[in-house]
Structures are given as structure tokens and as C-alpha cells.
Amino acid sequence: MPPMTDVSPHRTGEVRRDDLVRWLNDYLKINAYPDPSLNGLQIEGTSTVTRVAASVDTSVKTLQHAADSGADLLLVHHGLFWGDALAVTGPHRTRLQTALSADLNLYAAHIPLDAHPEVGNNAMIARALSLENAQPFGDWQGHKIGLAGELPFEQSLQDFADRIQKLTGEICLVHGGGQPTVRRVGILSGSGAGAVAEAAAAGLDTLLTGEPEHKHFHESFEYGVNVVFAGHYETEVFGVRALAARIEEEFGLPWQFLHHPTGL
């Protein structure tokens, strides 16, 4: 009689939706952060998941793309619900109808995915930049959801911006309010334009974030901190892709990234 082997029940290429959702909730610690997003399963679809799609945003286009790709679950960073009651009319109705007609599950992870130490947006960017001595940075209602650290070597602000452009594929907007070289960097994906003062207090020379806000324009020059804006969308593709890959590793589920850039 051949020896018995210990085979993980997860690595089957098929998983019950409720088991996957339970694992995601625990892995992401979705209740650990205050968040206007309804983190977790936002739309319930088929009870079994065999294929995953990942996208930054939820729209009729991304939902239909996920359905057309054969996915059973769409994993997103920006979900459908942000703390306000929404009538089931217009585009919101169409989004819901698209998902329900396809029996598609929708799972959203917002702040928990920004902050996650392994697959978070900021953690993945820091890893791509080989950031050293990384420490928590970027306050969100009493929680640090970004990272700050040192580049392996000092480089010019232009070279750093070019490096970020290669990483994201988009041209960066640069506010050169500080010194012409970059070494100590804070990373805060998405809407981090308001973190300039925090960056200055932490002794950072450069802040890397997503989209600019006019009300924070002068702070870069007043606090003497460079700010590199690499796009809200483009700084938040990293987390959903890394999380989908982690799901494949854990459960054996194939996945596909649905690229629908906003240019913002």
C-alpha cells in the first residue's frame, strides 16, 4: 500500500466562495481600519470560484470584462459602496445588473489593501524600489498605511521620476519643492497629496503618491519636499495584482488583471 500524502484542500483550482471570502477577510484584516468603503464581499455570486479577475475600479466596463473573461470573482480596490445609500437606478443599477446576470462575485479591499505589509500597494511599490529601512508612514485616521525609507543610492529627482515612469508606464508630474537629489522617500498610493507636512516632519526629501490636489500645491515648496505624482490609478494597480497572485498561490486559482486606466 503506497504511503499517504498530506494534500492541502486549498490547492485544487476550485474553492467555495465562502471559504475564499473568509480567508481574504482574515488575510487582509478588513475590520482593522476605519474606511468609507464597504470592504469585503459586496455582491454575492456563484458559490464556487474557479477563476479570479482583478481590477482597480468597479464599473460597468470592468464588471462586464470580468464576466466575459470567465471569472467567478472580481477583486477590486475601489468597490461600489462608500458609506452613502444609493438608489438602484441609472449606472448603479446597470453595474448591479451586470454582476448579478453573470453570477459574478465582487470583493473590494480599499484601505486594508493600501496598508497590507505583504501585498499592499505601498509595500509592493517599496519592494520595486528596493526601499531600505522601511517604516510606517502616511496617517489615515490614526493608522499608518504607507511606508517611508531610503533608496539604496542617492539619485537625481529627474532620474527618480524616470524610474517611477518605467515602473508605472505613465509620465509623472513632479513638484520640485525640495533638494535636487532623492534618497529618503515616503510612499502613499492614491490620494496622498496632503502628506507633505508629515513627510517633512519625518525628514523625508521626497513624497511619492498618486494624484495632486490644488489645495496642497504650495506645500511642496513651503515645506521643502519634492512630490512625485504617479497617478492614482497607476499607483494602485500593484495591490490587486499581488493579492490575486497570492490567491493563486494559496488556492490554485488562475487570475487575470483587467487594465482599464483612468489617466488620473
DOKOLNU-897698 format. One record per residue (C-alpha): residue in one letter; x, y, z. Coordinates in steps of 0.1 Angstrom, whole numbers, plus 5000, padded with zeros to 4 digits. Each point is the difference from the previous one (the first is absolute). Layout:
BEGIN
   resn     c1     c2     c3
      A      X      Y      Z
...
***
This chain:
BEGIN
   resn     c1     c2     c3
      M   5000   5000   5000
      P   5016   5034   4990
      P   5006   5025   5027
      M   4973   5026   5006
      T   5009   5036   4990
      D   4987   5032   5018
      V   4984   5020   4972
      S   4987   5035   5008
      P   4963   5003   4993
      H   5006   5035   4987
      R   5022   4992   4970
      T   4973   4985   4979
      G   4993   5028   4974
      E   4965   5003   5015
      V   4989   5014   5033
      R   4967   5008   5016
      R   4992   5037   4999
      D   4994   5002   5038
      D   5034   4983   5007
      L   5018   5024   4977
      V   4982   5031   5015
      R   5008   4988   5035
      W   5036   4996   4991
      L   5001   5034   4984
      N   4983   5017   5029
      D   5026   4985   5024
      Y   5030   5005   4978
      L   4992   5037   4993
      K   4987   5007   5035
      I   4971   5020   4984
      N   4986   5012   5033
      A   5033   5014   5013
      Y   4996   5034   4983
      P   4973   5027   4999
      D   4990   5002   4964
      P   4970   5015   4981
      S   5002   4970   4976
      L   4980   4969   5007
      N   5030   4977   5002
      G   4993   4963   4993
      L   4974   4982   4978
      Q   4979   5027   4985
      I   4980   4979   4975
      E   4993   4963   5005
      G   5002   4979   4969
      T   5008   4963   4993
      S   5007   4979   5031
      T   5032   4985   4984
      V   5029   5019   4987
      T   5023   4986   4973
      R   5014   5031   4984
      V   5008   5035   5013
      A   5002   5034   4983
      A   5016   5031   5016
      S   4994   5036   4992
      V   5007   5033   5017
      D   4965   5014   4995
      T   4964   4987   4998
      S   4981   5012   4970
      V   4976   4985   4975
      K   5030   4995   4977
      T   5021   4982   5026
      L   4971   4978   5012
      Q   4991   4990   4964
      H   5037   4994   4992
      A   5002   4977   5031
      A   4969   4981   4989
      D   5012   4997   4964
      S   5034   4986   5013
      G   4982   4972   5018
      A   5009   5012   5034
      D   4978   4990   5030
      L   5014   5027   5022
      L   5011   5036   4993
      L   5025   5013   5025
      V   5001   5038   5001
      H   5016   5029   5019
      H   4972   5024   4995
      G   4966   4984   5005
      L   4965   5012   4996
      F   4992   5013   5034
      W   5015   5029   5019
      G   4977   5006   5030
      D   4970   5015   4983
      A   4967   4984   4991
      L   4997   4996   4963
      A   4967   4996   4981
      V   5000   4971   4976
      T   4997   5022   4969
      G   5021   5012   4971
      P   5036   4988   4998
      H   4998   4985   5035
      R   4971   4978   4989
      T   5020   4990   4969
      R   5030   4990   5020
      L   4980   4979   5023
      Q   4981   4984   4972
      T   5032   4992   4981
      A   5015   4982   5030
      L   4968   4982   5009
      S   4992   4989   4965
      A   5035   4984   4998
      D   4997   4985   5035
      L   5032   5019   5007
      N   5014   5005   5035
      L   5014   5034   5008
      Y   5026   5004   5027
      A   5014   5034   5010
      A   5031   5008   5020
      H   5008   5037   5004
      I   5020   5013   5030
      P   5009   4965   5011
      L   5016   4994   4966
      D   5019   5033   5001
      A   5014   4991   5034
      H   5007   4963   4997
      P   5036   4992   5008
      E   5004   4973   4974
      V   4977   5007   4970
      G   4990   5036   5007
      N   5004   5027   4974
      N   5026   5018   5021
      A   5019   4969   5009
      M   5002   4989   4964
      I   5013   5034   4988
      A   5026   5000   5029
      R   5011   4966   4989
      A   5003   5010   4964
      L   5022   5030   5011
      S   5021   4978   5023
      L   4991   5024   5028
      E   5022   4994   5031
      N   4992   5004   5037
      A   4963   5004   4992
      Q   4979   5014   5028
      P   4962   5008   5002
      F   4990   5033   4985
      G   4969   5017   4987
      D   4974   5006   5026
      W   4964   4989   4994
      Q   4978   5007   5029
      G   5026   4989   5025
      H   5014   4972   4979
      K   5032   5000   4979
      I   4991   4985   4967
      G   5031   5010   4979
      L   5038   4995   5003
      A   5031   5021   5003
      G   5036   4990   4996
      E   5032   5005   4981
      L   5009   4992   4964
      P   5031   4979   4996
      F   5018   5030   4985
      E   4994   5037   4995
      Q   4988   5010   4966
      S   4988   5032   4983
      L   4964   5009   5003
      Q   4997   4996   4962
      D   5015   4966   5001
      F   4977   4990   5028
      A   4969   5012   4980
      D   5013   4982   4969
      R   5003   4968   5021
      I   4964   5004   5012
      Q   4988   5006   4965
      K   5016   4967   4989
      L   4983   4983   5030
      T   4965   5013   4992
      G   5002   5007   4963
      E   4986   5035   5005
      I   5017   5034   4999
      C   5004   5014   5035
      L   4991   5035   5012
      V   5029   5013   5021
      H   4999   5029   5025
      G   5036   5007   5007
      G   4996   5018   5033
      G   5030   4985   5017
      Q   5036   4991   4993
      P   5010   4988   4965
      T   5009   4965   5012
      V   4979   4972   5015
      R   5009   4975   5027
      R   4974   5000   5028
      V   4965   4993   4985
      G   4965   4997   5013
      I   4975   4978   4980
      L   4963   5006   5003
      S   4980   4986   4970
      G   4968   5017   4987
      S   4990   5032   5017
      G   5030   5009   5021
      A   5006   5036   4989
      G   4992   5012   5036
      A   5029   4981   5015
      V   5027   5026   4992
      A   5001   5014   5035
      E   5003   4965   5014
      A   5028   4992   4976
      A   5019   5032   5010
      A   4996   4991   5037
      A   5014   4966   4993
      G   5031   5015   4984
      L   4991   4986   4965
      D   5012   5018   4969
      T   4974   4986   4976
      L   4963   4988   5002
      L   4988   4976   4974
      T   4962   4999   4996
      G   4972   4998   4975
      E   4980   5030   4991
      P   5005   5037   5007
      E   4976   5024   5018
      H   5001   5037   4993
      K   4995   5009   5037
      H   5033   4982   5008
      F   5020   5014   4971
      H   5021   5026   5019
      E   5009   4976   5028
      S   5027   4983   4980
      F   5019   5033   4997
      E   4991   5013   5035
      Y   5012   4969   5018
      G   5029   4993   4976
      V   4988   4965   4990
      N   5000   4987   4964
      V   4968   4983   4990
      V   4997   4975   4971
      F   4965   4993   4989
      A   4998   4967   4981
      G   4962   4998   4996
      H   4973   4988   5024
      Y   4992   4970   4977
      E   5036   4992   4991
      T   5011   4999   5037
      E   4972   4976   5009
      V   5003   4973   4974
      F   5026   4983   5021
      G   4979   4988   5029
      V   4972   4982   4981
      R   5025   4983   4978
      A   5021   4988   5029
      L   4969   4989   5019
      A   4987   4981   4970
      A   5034   4983   4997
      R   4999   4991   5037
      I   4966   4984   4995
      E   5014   4979   4972
      E   5028   4990   5023
      E   4976   4990   5028
      F   4972   4985   4980
      G   5013   4992   4966
      L   4975   5024   4983
      P   5011   5016   4967
      W   4996   5037   4997
      Q   5000   5029   4976
      F   5006   5037   5005
      L   4975   5022   4982
      H   5018   5032   4990
      H   4976   5030   4997
      P   5022   5031   5007
      T   4983   5033   5008
      G   5030   5023   4993
      L   4995   5015   5035
***
